[in-house]
Amino acid sequence: MPDPSTYRPAVGSIPEDPGVYKFRDPSGRVVYVGKAKNLRQRLNSYFADVAGLHPRTRQMVTTAASVEWTVVGTEVEALQLEYNWIKEFDPRFNVRYRDDKSYPSLAVTLNEEYPRLQVMRGPKKKGVRYFGPYAHAWAIRETLDTLTRVFPARTCSNGVFKRAGQIGRPCLLGYIGKCAAPCVGRVSAEEHREIVDDFCDFMAGRTEQMVKRLEREMAAAAEAMEYEKAARLRDDLGALKRAMEKQAVVLGDGTDADVVAFAQDELEASVQVFHVRGGRVRGQRGWIVDKVEEVTTGELVEQFLLQVYGGSGAGAEQSAEAGEAVPREVLVPELPADADVYAELLSELRGSRVSLRVPQRGDKRALLETVERNAKEAFARHRVKRSSDLTARSLALSELQEALELPEAPLRIECMDVSHVQGTNVVASMVVFEDGLAKKSDYRRFSVTNGTDDTAAMAEVVRRRFARHLKEETDRKDEQGIAAEEGRPRRFAYPPNLLVVDGGAPQVAAAARSLDELGIVDVAVCGLAKRMEEVWLPGETDPVILPRTSEALYLLQRVRDEAHRFAITYHRQKRSTSMLVSLLDDVPGLGETRRKALMKQFGSLKRLRAATVEELVAVPGIGRRTAEAVLAAVTRPETGSSGDAADPLDAMAAGPADEVVESTTAPAGPAERGTPQSAAGSTAEVGLVAS
């Protein structure tokens, strides 16, 4: 464990200017990023008596091995640089905003020709407009059910939309008037987009204009004696008013504001925010914050403003990393020390003046108290869950350390699995768990070319993974961190404490040989065999038997099952692509260039089978006769292995080896204690073999 005094900067070498600093661990990984108005004063506080530091700060400075800083001109520049570095390096000890639950939003896919209204969770996507988040998905569906009477926009999936267009009949919603049925041409793309734009205006708070417009149209229809139209408009008006009644007015002045409140203890804090637009609560969201050091409520407000609003900008398209839209007013329980600086930053992001203040009385104060009650209730629920989770994870890591005789608890565990069908389409996965929790941003997948069996494939993957680690570590030392600052963090630069392979003694021996060849001696290796759930160590003739109720065994099972799931997902993608190539080989007149064009356009066998002749003809180089031959080839029954012909795969063509993957598939459920899952048996239906 590094001693902070060994890397403390020389006296007088730290400037007194504003800036941003980074702490790095012995491997060169950034573990903490911070900003300061006075770098010398701030950094010196970390090198005081270690015993007097906050527990998490003490852990951070003893984990780090070096510190560096960058001087900037203003505090606003320091804020922006700190945000960029936190996003780039994902430091382990920085305050992290974790959703206290998965909040759904009402999404409008404006990036499509016929935009769709739908429930959407997860990170924000470019070209999609979001409303919410809502506390429950049923609240969104209830809102849609009411509003699609007035705004009959498309809500169906792409598959249903395409199928309706092919058969020339709309779905049920088209018949009952809750969809304008653009799939069959009842409205044009421009007319449908106008409907969607009106819906977005209404959801954005411009409700009064919509109500007045409907009232004028209803009066005009009645005056023209078009009573059926007037009656329909009357019913539409009633639907709008019912939707508005469900969103109670909380601020009578029609303010656009975010109301933020906290509940906290020494280690964590709960954050709740109500999004108020046009005086009505349009959504709420909550986070759980890990505290790195002892912070005040004002400092928590600083972190909230930086991390939640940091990715948003005035007029900018929303991206996967975009923050919440900045409102005209942010109401907080306590102002940060540099309130004017943060107000200036928010104003720059919004493009107009933003007010940051503490409400003292009236409706806004009452609303803040309501948000505080929500934060306290959410924190109480989290603490009950946290106590059991932390205890189980700590016990699992301690048991692993003792059972495998490791020098320290394996805080970072990597697991590898190989998947193939009788030696074809061999792929491998690498999943990462830190502090007992999955870290999906570090997942990797490999295309194996030289592995003739499970052990050879495992040896190749381990060799590639750690050869990359050694190369990037050498590059980092040669460049003294310059490359890491100019680009994204290295993919394989951070080694695990424990490497787990899915398999028994042969797979463990293969992995250990690869590490020995590379000269790596500080990474422990073990294998988890499926049949008896035995833990194998290199060079040992007998396995380690963990009790069936052991938290350590439970953690290893979760790691192994996640690696298996991830490998199977990648294997299915490759198998779908190879099947598509083999079917197209039999089409006369279809050369390699045209096959590549088809694969690029459709990507999978399922999508190609669902295509029409006209869609195929639209691909460059494909004529009508060739298109008909392609459809005949991909739709005829297959005589090969069972399950392949009708394999309902809908995945893109496989990417390059050693690919960085953000998995969107939910992880497999953990095995029940004492009843380990049989990963191989779970995939028997599709004929996969996974080591």
Beta strands, then each sheet from edge to edge (+ up, - down):
strand 1: 19-24
strand 2: 30-36
strand 3: 66-71
strand 4: 97-99
strand 5: 105-108
strand 6: 117-120
strand 7: 129-131
strand 8: 257-264
strand 9: 268-277
strand 10: 280-290
strand 11: 329-331
strand 12: 355-357
strand 13: 412-421
strand 14: 424-434
strand 15: 437-438
strand 16: 444-447
strand 17: 498-502
strand 18: 524-528
strand 19: 535-536
strand 20: 659-660
strand 21: 689-690
sheet 1: 2+ 1- 3+
sheet 2: 4+ 10- 9+ 8- 11- 12-
sheet 3: 6+ 5- 7+
sheet 4: 15+ 14- 13+ 17+ 18+ 19-
sheet 5: 15+ 14- 13+ 21-
sheet 6: 15+ 14- 16+ 20-
end
